[in-house]
Amino acid sequence: MDTNTRAVSLEAARDFLKNNPRGVLLNVLTHEDFERRHLPGSKNACVFQTAFLEQVRSAVKDTATQILVYGAGNSLDAESARENLEDAGYK
C-alpha cells in the first residue's frame, strides 16, 4: 500500500474538504451504489468501468487537484482507483 493511501474517518473527510476547498471527494463505486448512498458533495466515477479515467477527467479537470478517493470499506476498489489516478498523472 502506498504511503498516500490510508483509511480515514468521516471527520477526516470533512477536515480534508475544509482544508482543501478545491479538493474532491471521489466515490469509485457503481452509479447505482452512488445513487443509494454517498457522501454529500462527492463525485462518482466507477473504477470498475473502462471509462473510469474519462469520468474522472470530466469531474476533475486539473490533475493537481487533491482527491480523496473512497469505496466500499473492505475492498480494494479505492486502492485500485488511486493507482489508476496516479498512473494518469493525478496527484
N, C-alpha and C positions, 0 to 999 in steps of 0.2 A: 504494500500500500504506500502511495506517495505521501510525503510529509504534509502536503496541502490537503489531503483527504482525511476527514475525521467526522465522526458523528457529532451533531450539535443539537442542543435543545431548542425548543420553540423560542425561549427567551434569547438565546444566542442568535437565532434568525432575526428576531426583532432588532437586536443590537446591530447586526450586520446592516440592516436597512437604515437604521438611524445613523450609523457611522459611514455609510456608503450610499448617499442619497441617489446616486445614479446606478447603484447595484441592482442586480436582477435575481429574483428567486426563480429557479427553473425546475419545474416539475417534469420528470422524464418518464412518467408512466403513460399508459394509453389515454386517448382522448376521453374514453368512457370513464376511466378511473378519475381523471381530472374533473370531469363534469360532476361526478358523485361527491368528491371531496378534494379540496386543495387549499393551500394557504392563501389568504386574501392578497391580491396583487401579484400573484405568481403568474408566470407564463408557462405554456405547455409545449414541449417538443418530445415526442415519444422516441426513446432510444432504440426501440425495437423496430422502427420503420427505416427503410432505406433513405427516406427523405429527412432523416433526423437533422443533419447539418444544414439543409436548406431551411427547415423550420427554425432552427436557432438563428441563422443569418437573417431571417425575416424579423425575428423578435429582438435580436441583439446585434445591431449593425457594427458597433465598434468592438474589435477583438480585445481591446484593453479594458473593457467593462468588467468589473468584478461580478462574478456569477456564483451564487450559492445553489448548488445542484442538490435536488432531493428526489428520493424514490420511495421504494417500499421497504423501509427498515432493514430487514434481514436478507436483503437481496443484493446482488452486485450491479443492479441497474445504474445507480448513481456513480459508482466507480467506473463502469464501462463508459458512461456519458462523459465523465471527467477526462478519461483517456482520449476519447474521440475529440473533445473540445480542445485539449492541449495539442493533439496532432494537427488540428485545423488552425492553430495559431492563437487560440483564446488563452488568456492569462488565468 
